[in-house]
Amino acid sequence: MKIIPYIFTAIIAGLSFSSQATQEISQEQAAGHQRIGTVSVSGLEGSTDDATHALRQKARQENAPYYRIIGVDNPGDSSAWSGDAELYR
């Protein structure tokens, strides 16, 4: 029975870690945060959602708590997407 408090603590720690996931913010929200860099993607096949997902993944890799997508583009003669996002803390 002495193990129950340790299991409970591990569960709570896991929940608090998952709440610190990278979150997309608006331009207005970004004004209250410090910009720490940018990420870009290019040549992605698929849709706008695929490009925004790739930007979110790159922001996570950079350990940025927040990111703001500043542009997603698809040239008219191509199905390849590109995009840029600013990172914040």
N, C-alpha and C positions, 0 to 999 in steps of 0.2 A: 503493500500500500504506500510505501514511501516513494515509489516511482511516479505516482499520479501527479504530484506538483511539478516534476520535471517535464512530463509529457505536456501538461497544460502550458508551462512556460515556453516550450518549443513551439507549440501551436500558435500562441500569441505572437512570438517573435516572427514566425513565418507570415502571419497576417500583416504585421506592421511592415515587413519587407516588401510584400506585394503591393502595399498601398503607395510605395515610393516609385512606382513605374513612371516611365517617361510620359508626359502629358502634353497634348497640343494646346497652345494658348492663342488668344487673339492678339491683334496689334495693340489694343488698349491694355490688355493684361501684361503684355511684354514690357510696357513702359515702367512697370513696377519691379522688373527683374534686371539682373546684370547679364548682358550679352557675353557669351564665352566662346563663340565661334560659329562656323557654318558647315553644312554638309551638302553634298550634291550627289545626284544619281543621273545616269544617262544611258541611252540605248536599251531601255527596258521595254520588252514586248508586253502587251496586255492593255490595261486601261488606266484611267486616272487613279483608281483605287490601288492598283499595283504600284504606281509611282509613289503615292502618299504612304503606303505601307513600307516601301523600301526606305523612304526618308525617316520614318519613325524607327525602323530597325537601326539605321545608322546613328540616329540620336541616342538610342539605347547603348550602342557600342561605345559611344563617346561618354557614357555615364551622365548625360545631361538630364536633369529633372524635367525640363520644359523645352519645347521646340515650337517654332512658328514657321509654317510653310509660306515662303515668299514668292513661289512661282512653280507651276507645273505646265509643261508645254509639249505639244506634239506637232512637229512640222507637217504641213499639209501633204507632203509627198512620202510620208513614212508612218509606220505604225509603232515606231520606237519613241518612248516617252523619256523626258528628262525633267529634273526638278531641283529646287534649292530650298533649304530651310536654315533658319537661324537658331542657334542653341542658346539657352538661358539657364541661369540658376537663381 
